[in-house]
Amino acid sequence: MVYLHILAGGLALASGVAALWVRKGGRLHRTCGMMFVQAMLIMALSGAAIAWFKAKPVSVLGGLVTAYFVLSAWLTVRRETPRSRQWQAFSMLAGLLIGGGALLAWLAVPAPGNRSPAFLVFGAITLAAAMLDLRLFLGGALSPAHRLARHLWRMCFALLLATVSLFLGQAQLFPNVLRQMELLILPEVAVVLVSVYWLIKVLAIGRRGR
């Protein structure tokens, strides 16, 4: 399973970067995007399973959160059908359980100094996103621009988690010179900057009605 996780992670990063850079809405973008979704789900869920057996709860949570954001982002741009509504309900419930469970786990630890901030941060972000899912599921409407923005920020957040997991979470795999010069932070910064650029562009185009 470790090799599957590594292979899927490499494919996810490559296809995610390609999907960010190619022309949006085109055939290449859709192909790279679908490859990214599949690879990310395999990587996230296999990583969560590996972390479970190694008793690493933060990594288990990280894998589940990543899988939720990828799935919900993909469903955002899917044509709505009875089957897609079922998947939306599943994704929403998963987000509520993951986010709520993470916050409860954080609160359950008696000593504040022993609480992992990852449970608070991941729990709060995931629960907030799941509440937005609930609002949309109960009849909320999104403009085309806001639907694309919703799809974009969730995909980019998942890509950011994968990038952090590799370059910072596995920093020992890289040469000392990269760690000493703090170059391993650059991929994360690049993902954030490109994500912000596309969010601004999508929302600006939406305001102009194009």
PyMOL commands that set and color helices and strands:
alter all, ss='L'
color gray80, all
select helices_A, chain A and resi 2-21+27-53+57-76+82-108+112-114+117-137+144-167+171-173+176-180+183-208
alter helices_A, ss='H'
color red, helices_A
deselect
rebuild
show_as cartoon
